[in-house]
Amino acid sequence: MIQCARLAEEKKAAGIRALDVRESATFTDYFLLCSGTSDRQVAAVAGHIEESLRKEGVRPLGMEGMREGRWVLLDYDDFVVHVFLDSVRDFYQFDRLWGSAAEIPIPEDS
């Protein structure tokens, strides 16, 4: 999960948050949320995460939204990566929806 946050940072994603949703979701343990300012950036962030993990032999169970670049979801079973266009993240208020989930600190890169 932290590796995905780092990969998102490499593509200049904003609003990166890692959430522990084990108490409130039955379908996964963790979410990574992040945003991009354009559909191209959203697709680039998601593509970078997917390609980097694939090189390590980790493939998503599912991937949706890549073509549109508004909200890309990468499902890795134990964790799900959500890459939003800023306006879409604001509209769906995903951060508020999962506001009761514990936030996992993302250590500063040293």
Secondary structure, DSSP 8 states (H G I E B T S, - for coil): -HHHHHHHHHTT-EEEEEEE-TTT-SS-SEEEEEEESSHHHHHHHHHHHHHHHHHTT---SEEE-TTT-SEEEEE-SSEEEEEEEHHHHHHHTHHHHTTTSEEE------
